[in-house]
Amino acid sequence: MELFKNPAVLWFILGFVLFLLEFMLPGLILFFFAVGAWITAILLLFFDLSVNFQLAIFLAASVLSIVVLRKGLKKMMWARKISNEIEDELIGKSGIAETFIGPGQHGTVEFKGTSWQARSEDIIQKGERVTIIGNDSILLIVKSSKTLS
């Protein structure tokens, strides 16, 4: 029980609990508070810090890690997953152009009752059938079904 009186151990446990909660709650936020708790725990191994200073380190490390790392980690973790899901669901399927789409211009395509932003190197008129040939995140890359025949 003496172990749980050590503030470094308590900060480490808090970080571990926050890390586990990240898997249950979406958003990729709790992970960074876990990092802040672990940084505080590491510093407590080397320095005797007051409770106020511990809280300040925890908050500063958490916010700093969010600012510095969140965007890159989120992109790295979900970009492939989303892209693969879209490709599996859409590539090779047909939709209808809701607007004119020309080379260098974006438009919209209706697919399964939903409007999607789309681009094409073909000239596609409103109402024309298109085939989805790729995606750039959630932007569909389409071709005129006429050119595929």
LOMILUM-935675 format. One record per residue (C-alpha): residue number from 0; x, y, z. Coordinates in steps of 0.05 Angstrom, whole numbers, plus 5000, padded with zeros to 4 digits. Each point is the difference from the previous one (the first is absolute). Layout:
// residues N
[NUM [X Y Z]]
...
//
This chain:
// residues 149
[0 [5000 5000 5000]]
[1 [5060 5045 5009]]
[2 [5007 5000 4924]]
[3 [4933 5036 4991]]
[4 [5024 5058 5044]]
[5 [5052 5017 4948]]
[6 [4973 5057 4956]]
[7 [5039 4975 4939]]
[8 [4964 4933 5004]]
[9 [4932 5035 5006]]
[10 [5015 5043 4939]]
[11 [5022 4938 4961]]
[12 [4936 4964 5019]]
[13 [4958 5061 4980]]
[14 [5036 5001 4933]]
[15 [4987 4926 4990]]
[16 [4926 5008 5016]]
[17 [4994 5059 4952]]
[18 [5036 4960 4947]]
[19 [4951 4942 5008]]
[20 [4940 5048 4999]]
[21 [5025 5026 4932]]
[22 [4981 4933 4969]]
[23 [4928 5007 5026]]
[24 [4989 5073 4984]]
[25 [5011 5028 4930]]
[26 [5038 5063 4985]]
[27 [5073 4988 5014]]
[28 [5003 5048 5060]]
[29 [5008 4957 5062]]
[30 [5065 4970 4973]]
[31 [5033 5068 5005]]
[32 [4978 5009 5072]]
[33 [5030 4931 5013]]
[34 [5065 5026 4970]]
[35 [4996 5061 5046]]
[36 [4990 4954 5061]]
[37 [5059 4957 4979]]
[38 [5045 5060 4990]]
[39 [4981 5024 5069]]
[40 [5014 4931 5029]]
[41 [5069 4999 4967]]
[42 [5018 5069 5027]]
[43 [4978 4978 5070]]
[44 [5051 4944 4998]]
[45 [5055 5052 4996]]
[46 [4972 5061 5035]]
[47 [4958 5014 5062]]
[48 [4943 5042 4973]]
[49 [4942 5033 5035]]
[50 [4929 4979 4983]]
[51 [4987 5067 4965]]
[52 [5063 4992 4958]]
[53 [4980 4928 4983]]
[54 [4932 5023 4975]]
[55 [5033 5056 4960]]
[56 [5048 4951 4967]]
[57 [4943 4952 4986]]
[58 [4957 5053 4967]]
[59 [5058 5031 4961]]
[60 [5026 4933 4975]]
[61 [4930 4977 4981]]
[62 [4983 5064 4962]]
[63 [5068 5003 4967]]
[64 [4995 4927 4977]]
[65 [4930 5013 4972]]
[66 [5024 5061 4962]]
[67 [5063 4967 4973]]
[68 [4979 4928 4987]]
[69 [4924 4993 4992]]
[70 [4992 5021 4928]]
[71 [5057 4956 4975]]
[72 [4979 4939 5041]]
[73 [4927 5007 4980]]
[74 [5018 5005 4927]]
[75 [5047 4941 5005]]
[76 [4951 4956 5038]]
[77 [4936 5013 4961]]
[78 [5021 5021 4930]]
[79 [5014 4929 4975]]
[80 [4939 4971 5035]]
[81 [4952 5051 4970]]
[82 [5032 4996 4932]]
[83 [4997 4924 4998]]
[84 [4927 5000 5023]]
[85 [4981 5050 4946]]
[86 [5038 4962 4947]]
[87 [4968 4934 5019]]
[88 [4931 5031 4999]]
[89 [5004 5045 4939]]
[90 [5053 4983 4948]]
[91 [4970 4974 4936]]
[92 [4929 5020 5020]]
[93 [4956 5048 4960]]
[94 [4968 5065 5020]]
[95 [4966 5059 4968]]
[96 [5031 5069 4991]]
[97 [4959 5052 5037]]
[98 [5040 5058 4971]]
[99 [5046 5012 4941]]
[100 [5070 4973 5013]]
[101 [5058 5020 4955]]
[102 [5075 4993 5002]]
[103 [5026 5039 5059]]
[104 [4929 5012 5026]]
[105 [4965 4966 5058]]
[106 [4927 4982 4999]]
[107 [4953 4952 5035]]
[108 [4980 4929 4986]]
[109 [4941 4963 5029]]
[110 [5016 4930 5023]]
[111 [4952 4957 5041]]
[112 [4957 5061 5017]]
[113 [5059 5042 5026]]
[114 [5035 5059 4967]]
[115 [5075 4994 4995]]
[116 [5051 5052 4978]]
[117 [5034 4975 4937]]
[118 [5052 5018 4948]]
[119 [5015 4973 4931]]
[120 [5047 5010 4942]]
[121 [4940 4988 4954]]
[122 [4945 5049 4982]]
[123 [4938 4975 5035]]
[124 [4932 5031 4992]]
[125 [4947 5004 5054]]
[126 [4959 4936 5001]]
[127 [5054 4959 4966]]
[128 [5018 4931 5027]]
[129 [5071 4997 5030]]
[130 [5044 4944 5026]]
[131 [5040 5010 5063]]
[132 [5074 4984 4986]]
[133 [5033 5026 5063]]
[134 [4997 5047 5059]]
[135 [5041 5052 5035]]
[136 [4975 4993 5071]]
[137 [4925 5013 4991]]
[138 [5007 5034 4932]]
[139 [4980 4951 4946]]
[140 [5039 4995 4935]]
[141 [4952 4981 4944]]
[142 [5000 4987 4926]]
[143 [4944 5006 4951]]
[144 [4968 4932 4989]]
[145 [5001 5017 4925]]
[146 [5076 5000 4998]]
[147 [5004 4932 5034]]
[148 [4958 4965 4948]]
//
